[in-house]
Amino acid sequence: MTDKDREDLRELDEIADRAGGYVSFFPDAKQHVDVRGILAYCKEKGIEPIDMTLREYNRFVTWDAV
């Protein structure tokens, strides 16, 4: 991902945040990701979200009960 791609993505995130949320890119509607939690975690750790391990990422994924 280039710096321009990151800037574009950050801009889209800010637009979505002002509109009240984020657009889900997951095909399963029962899966939810705490994007704000991920951003706070990455800021605390000093990393970019793309650099998270799967284990770190999965801490922020929840599923609706059937």
PyMOL commands that set and color helices and strands:
alter all, ss='L'
color gray80, all
select helices_A, chain A and resi 3-18+35-45+49-51+54-58
alter helices_A, ss='H'
color red, helices_A
select strands_A, chain A and resi 31-33+61-63
alter strands_A, ss='S'
color yellow, strands_A
deselect
rebuild
show_as cartoon
